[in-house]
């Protein structure tokens, strides 16, 4: 059986909207030495705490098996690496096709900063932008930092195979319980 991509999911019944996940995400993906207390650029997290009428919950990339964002990317800047959908920011032309293709709204265009300074395209007099989305903390061996820092344990890393097996076990237990009555 092919390995399905893991992803992080938020529990709206637990999330308090504190945005600790967003700040930790930005700090984790920034240049070494930058911490939440001395960030010198706008905060560009790779997940987005989203509020609707009754619920607050982070929304982020599900690393879709058919990755509509990657299929829409004409520059081939979005690609699979193992079981993760990643972005080569140097190849990204900020064309917005990935934004339109993502069913979760998990991709955002952000300005590029180098040494705390926004990179301006000389010929266009506009900031250089690139697509930004969850990479499951690809270079962090402990896994996604958002899961680790959430004070309410509202985020969890989902292994689709384990999730399915657990649902199968619950279904069997329910069926067995029905026959015992």
N, CA, C and O of each residue as an XYZ file, in Angstrom:
724
protein
N       0.841     -1.183      0.000
C       0.000      0.000      0.000
C       0.884      1.244      0.000
O       1.838      1.345      0.771
N       0.558      2.164     -0.855
C       1.320      3.410     -0.933
C       1.131      4.246      0.330
O       0.042      4.295      0.900
N       2.186      4.887      0.747
C       2.126      5.732      1.935
C       1.384      7.028      1.607
O       1.761      7.760      0.692
N       0.337      7.294      2.361
C      -0.414      8.529      2.161
C       0.234      9.659      2.943
O       0.863      9.435      3.978
N       0.078     10.856      2.446
C       0.680     12.027      3.082
C       0.046     12.333      4.424
O      -1.175     12.288      4.576
N       0.881     12.642      5.386
C       0.407     13.109      6.677
C      -0.032     14.567      6.523
O       0.346     15.234      5.560
N      -0.814     15.047      7.454
C      -1.171     16.465      7.493
C      -1.590     16.820      8.914
O      -1.873     15.945      9.731
N      -1.623     18.106      9.188
C      -2.016     18.589     10.507
C      -3.460     19.059     10.417
O      -3.853     19.730      9.462
N      -4.239     18.696     11.425
C      -5.630     19.119     11.458
C      -5.893     19.785     12.807
O      -5.328     19.401     13.831
N      -6.763     20.789     12.781
C      -7.115     21.510     13.998
C      -8.482     21.096     14.504
O      -9.377     20.762     13.727
N      -8.629     21.124     15.826
C      -9.902     20.793     16.468
C     -10.540     22.103     16.941
O     -10.069     22.738     17.885
N     -11.600     22.482     16.274
C     -12.289     23.731     16.587
C     -12.913     23.772     17.968
O     -13.224     24.852     18.470
N     -13.105     22.614     18.597
C     -13.665     22.613     19.954
C     -12.592     22.921     20.999
O     -12.911     23.242     22.144
N     -11.325     22.823     20.604
C     -10.228     23.082     21.546
C      -9.495     24.394     21.275
O      -8.979     25.012     22.206
N      -9.442     24.830     20.013
C      -8.654     26.011     19.633
C      -9.232     27.258     20.305
O     -10.441     27.490     20.285
N      -8.327     28.065     20.909
C      -8.744     29.317     21.547
C      -8.340     30.528     20.716
O      -8.559     31.664     21.135
N      -7.755     30.301     19.546
C      -7.392     31.395     18.647
C      -6.217     32.227     19.131
O      -6.110     33.399     18.769
N      -5.335     31.655     19.938
C      -4.214     32.424     20.512
C      -3.121     32.739     19.501
O      -2.313     33.638     19.737
N      -3.077     32.032     18.394
C      -2.108     32.204     17.315
C      -0.676     31.825     17.699
O       0.273     32.207     17.015
N      -0.521     31.078     18.786
C       0.814     30.583     19.145
C       1.376     29.739     18.010
O       2.581     29.753     17.760
N       0.507     29.006     17.324
C       0.938     28.164     16.198
C       1.490     29.014     15.053
O       2.492     28.656     14.435
N       0.830     30.142     14.774
C       1.295     31.008     13.688
C       2.657     31.618     14.015
O       3.552     31.626     13.169
N       2.817     32.123     15.224
C       4.083     32.752     15.618
C       5.206     31.719     15.637
O       6.303     31.984     15.143
N       4.939     30.554     16.200
C       5.962     29.498     16.248
C       6.333     29.050     14.839
O       7.503     28.793     14.555
N       5.341     28.955     13.955
C       5.584     28.560     12.559
C       6.511     29.562     11.894
O       7.503     29.180     11.272
N       6.192     30.835     12.024
C       7.033     31.865     11.394
C       8.450     31.820     11.959
O       9.424     31.824     11.206
N       8.561     31.779     13.273
C       9.883     31.778     13.906
C      10.683     30.545     13.486
O      11.887     30.631     13.247
N      10.003     29.394     13.398
C      10.671     28.153     13.037
C      11.205     28.180     11.605
O      12.226     27.562     11.304
N      10.514     28.894     10.733
C      10.919     28.947      9.326
C      11.773     30.160      8.990
O      12.125     30.359      7.828
N      12.111     30.967      9.978
C      12.925     32.155      9.737
C      14.402     31.820      9.899
O      14.773     30.715     10.295
N      15.222     32.796      9.584
C      16.664     32.625      9.666
C      17.061     32.323     11.114
O      16.431     32.813     12.052
N      18.103     31.518     11.287
C      18.583     31.166     12.631
C      18.804     32.421     13.466
O      19.282     33.439     12.964
N      18.455     32.337     14.723
C      18.658     33.453     15.633
C      17.437     34.319     15.797
O      17.367     35.112     16.737
N      16.451     34.189     14.891
C      15.228     34.973     15.005
C      14.268     34.215     15.905
O      13.981     33.042     15.668
N      13.787     34.866     16.909
C      12.793     34.264     17.796
C      11.536     35.120     17.762
O      11.520     36.189     17.151
N      10.494     34.652     18.412
C       9.230     35.389     18.397
C       9.403     36.802     18.944
O       8.643     37.697     18.572
N      10.373     37.022     19.808
C      10.567     38.341     20.413
C      11.330     39.330     19.568
O      11.283     40.529     19.845
N      12.037     38.872     18.542
C      12.821     39.820     17.731
C      12.629     39.621     16.235
O      13.575     39.769     15.461
N      11.442     39.297     15.835
C      11.132     39.136     14.410
C      11.241     40.496     13.728
O      10.645     41.477     14.174
N      12.018     40.541     12.631
C      12.246     41.820     11.961
C      11.527     41.920     10.616
O      11.836     42.796      9.808
N      10.575     41.029     10.377
C       9.771     41.074      9.151
C       8.314     40.872      9.558
O       8.039     40.494     10.697
N       7.379     41.117      8.643
C       5.999     40.734      8.944
C       5.933     39.228      9.203
O       6.744     38.467      8.675
N       4.974     38.806     10.011
C       4.827     37.382     10.324
C       4.112     36.699      9.164
O       2.987     37.055      8.813
N       4.785     35.711      8.576
C       4.219     34.932      7.479
C       4.141     33.471      7.896
O       5.024     32.686      7.552
N       3.110     33.095      8.624
C       2.989     31.686      8.994
C       2.599     30.843      7.787
O       2.179     31.367      6.755
N       2.745     29.545      7.932
C       2.367     28.615      6.875
C       1.055     27.904      7.209
O       0.677     26.931      6.555
N       0.366     28.410      8.242
C      -0.993     27.995      8.566
C      -1.728     29.263      8.963
O      -1.101     30.270      9.295
N      -3.042     29.222      8.932
C      -3.804     30.446      9.102
C      -4.945     30.243     10.091
O      -5.934     29.577      9.788
N      -4.793     30.829     11.280
C      -5.874     30.747     12.256
C      -7.060     31.503     11.668
O      -6.969     32.687     11.347
N      -8.161     30.796     11.538
C      -9.332     31.338     10.853
C     -10.528     31.319     11.787
O     -10.816     30.314     12.438
N     -11.215     32.442     11.839
C     -12.405     32.547     12.683
C     -13.649     32.564     11.810
O     -13.713     33.269     10.803
N     -14.616     31.788     12.207
C     -15.958     31.885     11.637
C     -16.878     32.127     12.827
O     -16.399     32.237     13.956
N     -18.125     32.208     12.614
C     -19.057     32.621     13.656
C     -18.828     31.950     15.012
O     -18.723     32.643     16.024
N     -18.748     30.639     15.054
C     -18.684     29.942     16.338
C     -17.372     29.223     16.613
O     -17.180     28.688     17.705
N     -16.485     29.202     15.656
C     -15.274     28.382     15.785
C     -14.050     29.145     15.310
O     -14.109     29.938     14.371
N     -12.948     28.884     15.981
C     -11.633     29.347     15.537
C     -10.770     28.108     15.391
O     -10.716     27.264     16.286
N     -10.097     28.008     14.257
C      -9.245     26.841     14.037
C      -8.222     27.159     12.944
O      -8.547     27.826     11.962
N      -6.981     26.678     13.116
C      -5.998     26.867     12.052
C      -6.351     26.050     10.810
O      -6.835     24.922     10.907
N      -6.103     26.634      9.662
C      -6.290     25.950      8.379
C      -4.918     25.858      7.726
O      -4.171     26.836      7.687
N      -4.601     24.692      7.222
C      -3.314     24.530      6.572
C      -3.358     23.424      5.529
O      -4.351     22.710      5.388
N      -2.273     23.306      4.818
C      -2.146     22.368      3.703
C      -2.420     20.933      4.168
O      -1.956     20.514      5.229
N      -3.169     20.199      3.370
C      -3.443     18.790      3.655
C      -2.522     17.868      2.866
O      -2.682     16.648      2.914
N      -1.573     18.425      2.153
C      -0.623     17.636      1.361
C      -1.393     16.598      0.538
O      -1.119     15.399      0.588
N      -2.359     17.106     -0.214
C      -3.260     16.279     -1.035
C      -2.485     15.305     -1.923
O      -1.427     15.636     -2.458
N      -3.027     14.120     -2.066
C      -2.371     13.113     -2.901
C      -2.350     13.523     -4.378
O      -1.417     13.179     -5.105
N      -3.362     14.249     -4.816
C      -3.356     14.725     -6.207
C      -2.900     16.182     -6.305
O      -2.814     16.730     -7.403
N      -2.613     16.800     -5.181
C      -2.054     18.149     -5.064
C      -2.494     19.100     -6.186
O      -1.718     19.375     -7.101
N      -3.729     19.600     -6.120
C      -4.187     20.529     -7.161
C      -3.273     21.738     -7.321
O      -3.135     22.270     -8.422
N      -2.648     22.173     -6.232
C      -1.727     23.321     -6.328
C      -0.537     22.974     -7.209
O      -0.103     23.792     -8.019
N      -0.003     21.755     -7.053
C       1.149     21.333     -7.851
C       0.753     21.140     -9.311
O       1.503     21.480    -10.226
N      -0.447     20.584     -9.509
C      -0.908     20.394    -10.886
C      -1.131     21.720    -11.596
O      -0.952     21.816    -12.810
N      -1.521     22.739    -10.844
C      -1.779     24.056    -11.443
C      -0.508     24.860    -11.683
O      -0.520     25.829    -12.443
N       0.583     24.466    -11.043
C       1.826     25.246    -11.112
C       2.558     25.011    -12.436
O       3.131     23.944    -12.655
N       2.534     26.005    -13.306
C       3.182     25.892    -14.610
C       4.707     25.906    -14.499
O       5.399     25.390    -15.376
N       5.222     26.489    -13.434
C       6.674     26.573    -13.244
C       7.254     25.316    -12.588
O       8.470     25.189    -12.448
N       6.369     24.381    -12.184
C       6.788     23.166    -11.462
C       7.532     23.540    -10.170
O       8.446     22.837     -9.739
N       7.124     24.651     -9.570
C       7.730     25.086     -8.312
C       7.154     24.311     -7.135
O       7.766     24.263     -6.069
N       5.979     23.703     -7.316
C       5.349     22.910     -6.259
C       5.505     21.446     -6.636
O       5.180     21.039     -7.751
N       6.007     20.661     -5.687
C       6.361     19.281     -6.002
C       6.226     18.402     -4.759
O       6.145     18.907     -3.639
N       6.203     17.090     -4.966
C       6.213     16.130     -3.875
C       7.653     15.793     -3.519
O       8.484     15.559     -4.396
N       7.931     15.773     -2.234
C       9.223     15.289     -1.720
C       8.863     14.269     -0.653
O       8.475     14.630      0.458
N       8.992     12.995     -0.995
C       8.516     11.961     -0.086
C       7.008     12.035     -0.024
O       6.331     11.847     -1.035
N       6.474     12.308      1.155
C       5.017     12.413      1.290
C       4.573     13.849      1.577
O       3.474     14.070      2.086
N       5.414     14.811      1.256
C       5.081     16.216      1.511
C       5.021     17.007      0.217
O       5.794     16.764     -0.710
N       4.093     17.956      0.161
C       4.022     18.879     -0.970
C       4.809     20.121     -0.570
O       4.462     20.806      0.392
N       5.865     20.400     -1.315
C       6.754     21.513     -0.985
C       6.797     22.529     -2.122
O       6.345     22.260     -3.235
N       7.349     23.700     -1.819
C       7.457     24.776     -2.809
C       8.924     25.176     -2.950
O       9.608     25.428     -1.958
N       9.392     25.229     -4.186
C      10.711     25.783     -4.480
C      10.485     27.274     -4.702
O      10.073     27.685     -5.787
N      10.749     28.075     -3.692
C      10.414     29.504     -3.758
C      11.223     30.241     -4.830
O      10.783     31.273     -5.336
N      12.392     29.722     -5.174
C      13.176     30.369     -6.232
C      12.517     30.219     -7.597
O      12.658     31.088     -8.457
N      11.791     29.108     -7.798
C      11.106     28.889     -9.082
C       9.752     29.601     -9.145
O       9.258     29.898    -10.233
N       9.155     29.874     -7.984
C       7.799     30.440     -7.935
C       7.756     31.821     -8.584
O       8.602     32.673     -8.314
N       6.767     32.027     -9.436
C       6.579     33.316    -10.119
C       5.396     34.093     -9.544
O       5.017     35.135    -10.077
N       4.808     33.581     -8.447
C       3.687     34.255     -7.771
C       2.510     34.502     -8.726
O       1.873     35.555     -8.687
N       2.237     33.516     -9.577
C       1.182     33.670    -10.589
C      -0.224     33.481    -10.006
O      -1.213     33.833    -10.648
N      -0.312     32.935     -8.807
C      -1.573     32.733     -8.072
C      -2.375     31.513     -8.520
O      -3.461     31.282     -7.989
N      -1.888     30.731     -9.467
C      -2.624     29.529     -9.893
C      -2.809     28.559     -8.733
O      -3.863     27.935     -8.616
N      -1.798     28.422     -7.872
C      -1.899     27.517     -6.723
C      -2.957     28.012     -5.733
O      -3.672     27.205     -5.139
N      -3.059     29.309     -5.557
C      -4.089     29.859     -4.664
C      -5.474     29.478     -5.160
O      -6.344     29.096     -4.376
N      -5.668     29.583     -6.443
C      -6.975     29.284     -7.034
C      -7.279     27.784     -6.964
O      -8.438     27.394     -6.824
N      -6.257     26.954     -7.059
C      -6.468     25.503     -7.102
C      -6.659     24.877     -5.724
O      -7.332     23.852     -5.614
N      -6.096     25.451     -4.686
C      -6.148     24.829     -3.348
C      -7.572     24.846     -2.795
O      -8.178     25.912     -2.682
N      -8.117     23.666     -2.445
C      -9.488     23.622     -1.920
C      -9.602     24.135     -0.487
O     -10.711     24.379     -0.012
N      -8.481     24.303      0.208
C      -8.510     24.722      1.609
C      -8.112     26.182      1.818
O      -8.226     26.692      2.932
N      -7.656     26.854      0.788
C      -7.144     28.207      0.973
C      -5.862     28.192      1.789
O      -5.580     29.118      2.549
N      -5.096     27.131      1.620
C      -3.901     26.932      2.435
C      -2.647     27.561      1.853
O      -1.582     27.493      2.466
N      -2.756     28.171      0.685
C      -1.595     28.798      0.051
C      -1.789     30.309      0.090
O      -2.883     30.819     -0.149
N      -0.715     31.001      0.392
C      -0.764     32.462      0.423
C       0.472     32.987     -0.296
O       1.530     32.357     -0.271
N       0.331     34.136     -0.932
C       1.511     34.790     -1.503
C       2.059     35.746     -0.465
O       1.314     36.518      0.138
N       3.368     35.692     -0.259
C       4.008     36.567      0.715
C       5.202     37.254      0.075
O       5.767     36.768     -0.904
N       5.574     38.381      0.638
C       6.740     39.114      0.152
C       8.011     38.439      0.629
O       8.063     37.880      1.725
N       9.037     38.499     -0.209
C      10.336     37.939      0.171
C      11.125     38.990      0.947
O      11.164     40.159      0.564
N      11.742     38.566      2.024
C      12.616     39.428      2.819
C      13.988     38.796      2.911
O      14.113     37.582      3.069
N      15.019     39.625      2.811
C      16.392     39.171      3.017
C      17.032     40.116      4.027
O      17.045     41.331      3.830
N      17.558     39.557      5.100
C      18.160     40.343      6.179
C      17.218     41.440      6.683
O      17.647     42.561      6.957
N      15.949     41.111      6.801
C      14.963     42.050      7.323
C      14.477     43.078      6.320
O      13.633     43.907      6.660
N      14.980     43.053      5.099
C      14.594     44.020      4.060
C      13.750     43.334      2.995
O      14.088     42.246      2.529
N      12.656     43.972      2.615
C      11.794     43.444      1.563
C      12.528     43.505      0.224
O      13.133     44.524     -0.110
N      12.476     42.435     -0.524
C      13.130     42.378     -1.838
C      12.194     43.034     -2.856
O      11.046     42.620     -3.021
N      12.705     44.057     -3.530
C      11.927     44.788     -4.535
C      12.449     44.414     -5.921
O      13.655     44.427     -6.166
N      11.519     44.080     -6.825
C      11.896     43.785     -8.208
C      12.200     45.120     -8.893
O      11.313     45.962     -9.031
N      13.424     45.309     -9.313
C      13.846     46.603     -9.846
C      13.011     47.052    -11.032
O      12.575     48.202    -11.087
N      12.787     46.155    -11.980
C      12.071     46.557    -13.194
C      10.601     46.843    -12.944
O      10.006     47.656    -13.651
N       9.998     46.187    -11.942
C       8.564     46.357    -11.681
C       8.282     47.315    -10.529
O       7.156     47.787    -10.370
N       9.285     47.596     -9.744
C       9.119     48.447     -8.556
C       8.058     47.873     -7.620
O       7.304     48.605     -6.979
N       8.022     46.542     -7.561
C       7.070     45.846     -6.700
C       7.830     44.810     -5.877
O       8.887     44.339     -6.296
N       7.294     44.452     -4.699
C       7.949     43.405     -3.913
C       7.952     42.084     -4.662
O       6.999     41.757     -5.369
N       9.047     41.316     -4.499
C       9.086     39.957     -5.037
C       8.278     39.083     -4.095
O       8.486     39.105     -2.881
N       7.370     38.323     -4.650
C       6.501     37.474     -3.849
C       6.689     36.013     -4.236
O       7.219     35.692     -5.300
N       6.244     35.148     -3.351
C       6.279     33.716     -3.626
C       5.163     33.030     -2.851
O       4.644     33.576     -1.878
N       4.799     31.829     -3.289
C       3.758     31.047     -2.621
C       4.311     30.467     -1.319
O       5.461     30.035     -1.247
N       3.466     30.471     -0.307
C       3.853     30.021      1.027
C       2.752     29.122      1.579
O       1.573     29.470      1.519
N       3.134     27.977      2.112
C       2.163     27.057      2.701
C       2.871     26.084      3.621
O       4.100     26.008      3.620
N       2.112     25.343      4.401
C       2.668     24.374      5.343
C       3.568     23.362      4.618
O       3.218     22.826      3.567
N       4.737     23.124      5.220
C       5.643     22.091      4.706
C       5.875     21.003      5.751
O       6.821     20.222      5.653
N       4.986     20.967      6.762
C       5.098     20.029      7.886
C       6.453     20.147      8.575
O       6.997     19.166      9.082
N       6.987     21.372      8.582
C       8.316     21.632      9.177
C       9.319     20.630      8.613
O       9.988     19.903      9.347
N       9.397     20.619      7.296
C      10.191     19.637      6.548
C      11.606     19.434      7.084
O      12.106     18.309      7.083
N      12.249     20.484      7.532
C      13.640     20.353      7.976
C      13.754     20.138      9.487
O      14.860     20.058     10.022
N      12.628     20.047     10.164
C      12.631     19.905     11.630
C      12.361     18.435     11.978
O      11.272     17.928     11.711
N      13.338     17.754     12.567
C      13.166     16.320     12.816
C      12.091     16.006     13.848
O      11.573     14.889     13.868
N      11.742     16.963     14.708
C      10.689     16.717     15.708
C       9.296     16.830     15.111
O       8.316     16.532     15.794
N       9.177     17.252     13.858
C       7.876     17.388     13.215
C       7.317     18.793     13.341
O       8.026     19.710     13.756
N       6.054     18.969     12.986
C       5.453     20.300     12.951
C       5.466     20.997     14.317
O       4.964     20.465     15.308
N       6.043     22.180     14.342
C       6.146     22.919     15.602
C       4.772     23.406     16.080
O       4.564     23.582     17.280
N       3.841     23.624     15.157
C       2.511     24.102     15.539
C       1.837     23.102     16.479
O       1.170     23.503     17.433
N       2.003     21.834     16.222
C       1.420     20.792     17.069
C       2.056     20.844     18.456
O       1.383     20.691     19.475
N       3.359     21.063     18.467
C       4.125     21.067     19.714
C       3.771     22.247     20.620
O       3.718     22.083     21.839
N       3.529     23.426     20.057
C       3.343     24.624     20.882
C       1.893     24.896     21.256
O       1.644     25.737     22.121
N       0.950     24.236     20.657
C      -0.460     24.537     20.924
C      -0.773     24.287     22.410
O      -0.645     23.158     22.884
N      -1.182     25.337     23.146
C      -1.430     25.171     24.585
C      -2.670     24.334     24.897
O      -2.831     23.877     26.029
N      -3.533     24.130     23.929
C      -4.765     23.365     24.156
C      -4.774     22.026     23.416
O      -5.800     21.347     23.374
N      -3.650     21.648     22.840
C      -3.547     20.405     22.051
C      -4.664     20.332     21.006
O      -5.272     19.284     20.789
N      -4.912     21.472     20.372
C      -5.955     21.533     19.347
C      -5.460     21.059     17.982
O      -6.256     20.833     17.072
N      -4.145     20.910     17.845
C      -3.577     20.471     16.570
C      -2.973     19.088     16.727
O      -2.369     18.770     17.751
N      -3.145     18.275     15.700
C      -2.510     16.949     15.716
C      -2.103     16.567     14.311
O      -2.735     16.943     13.324
N      -1.017     15.802     14.258
C      -0.521     15.291     12.986
C      -1.298     14.028     12.661
O      -1.320     13.082     13.449
N      -1.928     14.016     11.509
C      -2.772     12.887     11.107
C      -1.987     11.934     10.207
O      -1.412     12.343      9.199
N      -1.973     10.678     10.585
C      -1.462      9.604      9.733
C      -2.705      8.928      9.157
O      -3.401      8.219      9.884
N      -3.003      9.126      7.872
C      -4.255      8.609      7.310
C      -4.456      7.114      7.497
O      -5.588      6.670      7.691
N      -3.377      6.318      7.442
C      -3.528      4.871      7.619
C      -3.943      4.526      9.054
O      -4.827      3.695      9.267
N      -3.301      5.167     10.030
C      -3.664      4.922     11.433
C      -5.083      5.417     11.704
O      -5.837      4.783     12.442
N      -5.440      6.544     11.110
C      -6.782      7.116     11.296
C      -7.838      6.135     10.789
O      -8.854      5.911     11.447
N      -7.592      5.556      9.624
C      -8.547      4.605      9.048
C      -8.676      3.366      9.933
O      -9.785      2.912     10.216
N      -7.547      2.828     10.365
C      -7.596      1.636     11.224
C      -8.349      1.912     12.512
O      -9.118      1.067     12.969
N      -8.139      3.094     13.113
C      -8.840      3.441     14.345
C     -10.349      3.547     14.094
O     -11.147      3.090     14.912
N     -10.733      4.136     12.989
C     -12.164      4.228     12.648
C     -12.751      2.832     12.416
O     -13.889      2.566     12.800
N     -11.975      1.941     11.788
C     -12.435      0.556     11.585
C     -12.669     -0.133     12.927
O     -13.665     -0.831     13.116
N     -11.716      0.077     13.872
C     -11.859     -0.534     15.208
C     -13.122     -0.008     15.906
O     -13.875     -0.776     16.506
N     -13.338      1.291     15.818
C     -14.528      1.885     16.450
C     -15.808      1.355     15.815
O     -16.791      1.102     16.510
N     -15.796      1.189     14.505
C     -16.981      0.671     13.818
C     -17.280     -0.755     14.268
O     -18.434     -1.105     14.511
N     -16.232     -1.580     14.378
C     -16.426     -2.961     14.835
C     -16.942     -2.967     16.270
O     -17.859     -3.723     16.590
N     -16.368     -2.140     17.135
C     -16.814     -2.081     18.527
C     -18.282     -1.665     18.603
O     -19.036     -2.188     19.423
N     -18.678     -0.740     17.762
C     -20.077     -0.303     17.741
C     -20.991     -1.441     17.294
O     -22.043     -1.677     17.888
N     -20.580     -2.132     16.251
C     -21.388     -3.259     15.741
C     -21.482     -4.358     16.790
O     -22.568     -4.886     17.028
N     -20.366     -4.714     17.424
C     -20.363     -5.741     18.470
C     -21.272     -5.305     19.611
O     -22.025     -6.115     20.153
N     -21.203     -4.023     19.977
C     -22.055     -3.495     21.040
C     -23.529     -3.598     20.705
O     -24.350     -3.825     21.593
N     -23.873     -3.436     19.451
C     -25.279     -3.529     19.012
C     -25.808     -4.951     19.193
O     -26.972     -5.145     19.543
N     -24.941     -5.953     18.950
C     -25.396     -7.345     19.045
C     -25.426     -7.854     20.492
O     -26.090     -8.848     20.786
N     -24.711     -7.176     21.388
C     -24.693     -7.597     22.790
C     -25.954     -7.153     23.529
O     -26.261     -7.685     24.596
N     -26.674     -6.205     22.987
C     -27.868     -5.685     23.681
C     -29.013     -6.663     23.624
O     -30.088     -6.386     24.156
